[in-house]
Amino acid sequence: MLNLIPLFVAVPMGLAFFTLITSKFSKRTSDVFTFLGVSFLAYLAVRLITAGNLDYMVGGWKWPLGIQLHVDKLTVILLLIINVVAFLATLYALSYMERYTAKPKFYALLLLMIAGMNGVVLAGDLFNLYVFLEIASLASYALVGFGVESEELEASFKYLILGGVASSMILLGIAIVYANTGSLNMADIAQFLSTHGERSSIYFVYALFLMGFGLKSAMVPFHAWLPDAHPSAPAPISAMLSGVLIKALGIYAIARIFFGMFGVNEMLGWIMLLLGTLSMVVGVLLALGQYDIKRQLAYHSISQMGYVMTGLGVGALAGSPEVAALGIAGGLFHAINHATFKTSLFLCAGAIEYSTGTRDMRKLGGLYKRMPFTSTATSVASLSIAGIPPFNGFWSKLMIVIALFQAKLYVYAAITVFVSFVTLLSFIKLQKFCVFGELKPEMKSVKEVPVSMVIALVVLALLCLGLGLGFPFIEGFLLDAASGLKELLVFNI
Amino acid sequence: MIVYYLCLVMFMLGIYCLIAKKNIVRKIIGIVIIEYATNLFLVFIGYKHNGIAPIITPEMQDNIPAFAAQSVDPLPQALVLTSIVIGLGTLCLMVALAIRLNEKYRTFDTTEISSLKG
């Protein structure tokens, strides 16, 4: 297994350029190669579950000199989310992207984005994390503007400007860390900082990283780009951006760097908790007033990322290790669940747009008669995101609320429950306007979407249900991952 | 020490340019200034007064500690090269988007490019 780890980056990156070249000679090759590539990656990610902690040194250089690829339980969770969602999004894109020209270019950018995200998650040193983060970000800027209509270009430019500032801040932070510790390897820096004690310039780095990665994960007040960028992209990319990208580049990086490298303290815990709660509340309140389906879903992404951040914040604040592990495990599980239901919702929104030609809820209605699969998938995912048992969203929200209660943060627990209620309200609106209600006369001729899109939607709906019902089986894995995250990174071969 | 602070001042100037200017091209220039300030900061980290190039010649082979104390740090230079290449990629994409935006809206003014709201 150890020698297969570099394939997570090498396969998509190689395929990105290979498909672009071969598409010159034959039209269908890019479809076939991309699909085979992402299937292989999803298979690799599933196989990695039982592998345990691994460290791969690129080129055989001794630690801490060379480039290190680090795999632990947190990495495995993220790799699973990224590659499974990428597989389903590609399956969906096979039919959906027929409407766009330049399909091979779309696949090339998608594969580059997957390579970048896999690289971020695997990177064991700060500079590689930065480089892969830039690869994934650049691919996503281009994908947001893929439709080259005026709104899409505007959203892409906005995203690019804000993302560019965030990347520069991250690089500046990395430079200051290097100046202080003389190393870029995360485990090495963790060792250095724990033996040499606190340095005041590290606090400046905290601020830079919180701003940089906070912007990538769209925490309020750094969220302004997300509601424009995510709805503007083609549906499979919206699903990838909301379902995976903000987690891999934002939440994962914050968790890895602050928990594993700097080591959390009370101040960081409070900052994470406040950022998380603010995102939760502001995101969901802004979502209530939206009538564009995708825009509403994008605001919910901000709110749900707030849940994950709150879980991490409790993990950093709580005194007892059990409560901390419960909070972090809740946050990680919510990240997994968000990947399933938000991907599903964005793909459903894409399917509705594909069939009816509109994303405005007020023009839709009664779709369950015409599009049974899409409607069922929308309902399942809506119930999941609103936290209705037995779907998966319920368990992760419950874990976070229980951890907040046990850490004696009663006000935050109450806010979390309240936000969950408002989320339910918002999704009842979505259900009422799109799935149920009167079928509009102009919607009489609407048909169900093609088979490959339906398969992706059904698999995601089953995952929502399966993760909810199978929760007792994965709880142990999550708690292990959470208690592993609490400790500083060490090098292990 | 003062050069480090000047780098941060340049970073701030870039952010000011980004916020205060309404023209897309000037915003792009603001981003580029921010990137260059970061790159300059990286180069200064590896700088050493009267330092030598970090290449071991045969006569230095027997006195490695003295060589290490005298030579500049090569790692930040490698990082800066990578980051310049990334900056070039970002710049290309920004300019391409600016051209497309100008085709659609017939202007570079961001106050007029605002179809996305709420």
Interface residues (C-beta under 8 A of the other chain):
Chain A: F127 V131 E134 L138 Y141 A142 G145 V148 E149 S150 E151 L153 E154 A155 S156 F157 K158 L160 I161 G164 V165 S167 S168 L171 L172 A175 Y178 A179 L184 P227 D228 S232 G289 Q290 R295
Chain B: F11 I15 L18 I24 K27 I31 I34 E35 A37 T38 F41 L42 I45 L75 P76 L79 T82 S83 I86 G89 T90 L93 M94 L97 A98 R100 L101 K104 Y105 I113 S114 S115 L116 G118
